[in-house]
Amino acid sequence: MADLHITELPAWPSYITELPGFPAGFAGNLIMCASLPATARQQVPITSTSTKSAQFDPSTRILRLYADANCSIQIGDPPSVGAGIWDYPIRAGLPEFIVVPPGTALAVVANPGLGP
């Protein structure tokens, strides 16, 4: 069975400026990164019906999502959030970072129509 791996992160991104030998990017040597340690971690099964995560910690501001299979997600109010294949697509194997309102939850559903 495929899963959506959720890492809840507590703070807005940090910007690292001291990277000796690192090539200059679009904004010089500024690289956006998440603040660790994680607030919480969840693993939600990806199935053909919408599956909800637990409500996010009040201090969670950013999610790092990693899906084992193509899926779609929706963020919303914990009692009523639901996902359909028309919602935000997540491709398998490609990590995503998204900002979320405190106290929300996520719903995920398989989306095989995304293709390989």
C-alpha positions as a Markdown table, in Angstrom:
| # | Residue | x | y | z |
|---|---|---|---|---|
| 1 | Met | 0.0 | 0.0 | 0.0 |
| 2 | Ala | 1.2 | 3.5 | -0.8 |
| 3 | Asp | 1.4 | 6.3 | 1.8 |
| 4 | Leu | 1.6 | 10.0 | 2.0 |
| 5 | His | 4.4 | 10.9 | 4.5 |
| 6 | Ile | 3.7 | 14.2 | 6.3 |
| 7 | Thr | 6.4 | 16.1 | 8.3 |
| 8 | Glu | 5.0 | 19.0 | 10.2 |
| 9 | Leu | 7.5 | 21.9 | 10.6 |
| 10 | Pro | 7.3 | 24.6 | 13.2 |
| 11 | Ala | 8.6 | 27.8 | 11.6 |
| 12 | Trp | 8.8 | 29.8 | 8.4 |
| 13 | Pro | 11.7 | 29.0 | 6.2 |
| 14 | Ser | 15.2 | 30.0 | 7.2 |
| 15 | Tyr | 17.7 | 31.5 | 4.8 |
| 16 | Ile | 21.3 | 30.2 | 4.8 |
| 17 | Thr | 23.8 | 32.7 | 3.6 |
| 18 | Glu | 27.1 | 31.0 | 4.6 |
| 19 | Leu | 27.7 | 28.2 | 2.1 |
| 20 | Pro | 31.4 | 28.2 | 1.1 |
| 21 | Gly | 32.0 | 26.7 | -2.3 |
| 22 | Phe | 28.2 | 26.6 | -3.1 |
| 23 | Pro | 27.3 | 28.0 | -6.5 |
| 24 | Ala | 25.4 | 31.3 | -6.5 |
| 25 | Gly | 21.7 | 30.9 | -7.2 |
| 26 | Phe | 19.0 | 33.3 | -8.3 |
| 27 | Ala | 19.2 | 35.3 | -5.0 |
| 28 | Gly | 23.0 | 35.1 | -4.6 |
| 29 | Asn | 23.8 | 32.4 | -2.0 |
| 30 | Leu | 20.5 | 32.5 | -0.2 |
| 31 | Ile | 19.0 | 29.0 | 0.1 |
| 32 | Met | 15.6 | 28.4 | 1.6 |
| 33 | Cys | 15.4 | 25.5 | 4.0 |
| 34 | Ala | 13.0 | 24.2 | 6.6 |
| 35 | Ser | 13.6 | 24.5 | 10.4 |
| 36 | Leu | 14.1 | 21.2 | 12.2 |
| 37 | Pro | 13.4 | 19.3 | 14.4 |
| 38 | Ala | 9.9 | 18.4 | 13.1 |
| 39 | Thr | 6.9 | 19.2 | 15.3 |
| 40 | Ala | 5.2 | 15.9 | 14.3 |
| 41 | Arg | 5.2 | 13.2 | 11.6 |
| 42 | Gln | 2.2 | 11.4 | 10.1 |
| 43 | Gln | 1.7 | 8.7 | 7.6 |
| 44 | Val | -1.6 | 8.6 | 5.8 |
| 45 | Pro | -2.6 | 5.7 | 3.4 |
| 46 | Ile | -3.3 | 6.7 | -0.2 |
| 47 | Thr | -6.4 | 4.9 | -1.3 |
| 48 | Ser | -9.2 | 5.3 | -3.9 |
| 49 | Thr | -11.3 | 7.1 | -1.2 |
| 50 | Ser | -10.4 | 10.3 | 0.7 |
| 51 | Thr | -8.4 | 9.6 | 3.9 |
| 52 | Lys | -7.9 | 12.3 | 6.6 |
| 53 | Ser | -4.7 | 13.0 | 8.5 |
| 54 | Ala | -4.8 | 13.9 | 12.2 |
| 55 | Gln | -5.2 | 17.6 | 12.9 |
| 56 | Phe | -1.9 | 19.5 | 12.6 |
| 57 | Asp | -0.2 | 20.8 | 15.7 |
| 58 | Pro | -1.0 | 24.4 | 16.5 |
| 59 | Ser | 2.6 | 25.4 | 16.0 |
| 60 | Thr | 2.8 | 23.7 | 12.5 |
| 61 | Arg | 3.3 | 26.2 | 9.7 |
| 62 | Ile | 4.9 | 24.2 | 6.9 |
| 63 | Leu | 4.3 | 20.6 | 5.7 |
| 64 | Arg | 6.8 | 18.5 | 3.8 |
| 65 | Leu | 4.9 | 16.0 | 1.8 |
| 66 | Tyr | 6.3 | 12.9 | 0.2 |
| 67 | Ala | 4.0 | 10.5 | -1.6 |
| 68 | Asp | 4.7 | 6.9 | -2.6 |
| 69 | Ala | 2.0 | 7.1 | -5.3 |
| 70 | Asn | 0.4 | 9.9 | -7.4 |
| 71 | Cys | -2.3 | 11.5 | -5.3 |
| 72 | Ser | -4.3 | 14.7 | -4.7 |
| 73 | Ile | -4.6 | 16.6 | -1.4 |
| 74 | Gln | -6.9 | 19.1 | 0.2 |
| 75 | Ile | -6.2 | 21.2 | 3.3 |
| 76 | Gly | -9.1 | 22.3 | 5.5 |
| 77 | Asp | -11.1 | 22.1 | 8.7 |
| 78 | Pro | -10.4 | 18.7 | 10.4 |
| 79 | Pro | -14.0 | 17.5 | 10.7 |
| 80 | Ser | -15.0 | 18.2 | 7.1 |
| 81 | Val | -11.8 | 18.1 | 4.9 |
| 82 | Gly | -12.0 | 15.8 | 1.9 |
| 83 | Ala | -9.9 | 15.3 | -1.2 |
| 84 | Gly | -10.9 | 14.5 | -4.8 |
| 85 | Ile | -8.7 | 13.9 | -7.8 |
| 86 | Trp | -9.4 | 17.4 | -9.0 |
| 87 | Asp | -7.7 | 18.9 | -5.9 |
| 88 | Tyr | -3.9 | 19.8 | -5.6 |
| 89 | Pro | -1.9 | 17.0 | -7.3 |
| 90 | Ile | 1.2 | 15.5 | -5.7 |
| 91 | Arg | 3.4 | 13.3 | -7.9 |
| 92 | Ala | 5.0 | 10.2 | -6.4 |
| 93 | Gly | 8.6 | 10.6 | -5.4 |
| 94 | Leu | 8.7 | 14.4 | -5.6 |
| 95 | Pro | 8.8 | 16.2 | -2.2 |
| 96 | Glu | 6.5 | 19.2 | -1.7 |
| 97 | Phe | 6.6 | 22.0 | 0.8 |
| 98 | Ile | 3.4 | 23.8 | 1.5 |
| 99 | Val | 2.3 | 26.5 | 4.1 |
| 100 | Val | -0.8 | 25.6 | 6.1 |
| 101 | Pro | -3.0 | 27.5 | 8.5 |
| 102 | Pro | -2.6 | 26.3 | 12.2 |
| 103 | Gly | -5.0 | 23.6 | 13.4 |
| 104 | Thr | -6.0 | 22.4 | 9.9 |
| 105 | Ala | -5.8 | 18.8 | 8.6 |
| 106 | Leu | -5.1 | 17.2 | 5.2 |
| 107 | Ala | -7.1 | 14.7 | 3.2 |
| 108 | Val | -5.5 | 12.6 | 0.4 |
| 109 | Val | -6.9 | 10.4 | -2.4 |
| 110 | Ala | -5.2 | 8.3 | -5.1 |
| 111 | Asn | -4.9 | 10.0 | -8.4 |
| 112 | Pro | -3.6 | 7.4 | -11.0 |
| 113 | Gly | -4.7 | 9.8 | -13.8 |
| 114 | Leu | -1.5 | 11.9 | -13.2 |
| 115 | Gly | 0.4 | 9.3 | -15.1 |
| 116 | Pro | 4.1 | 8.3 | -14.6 |
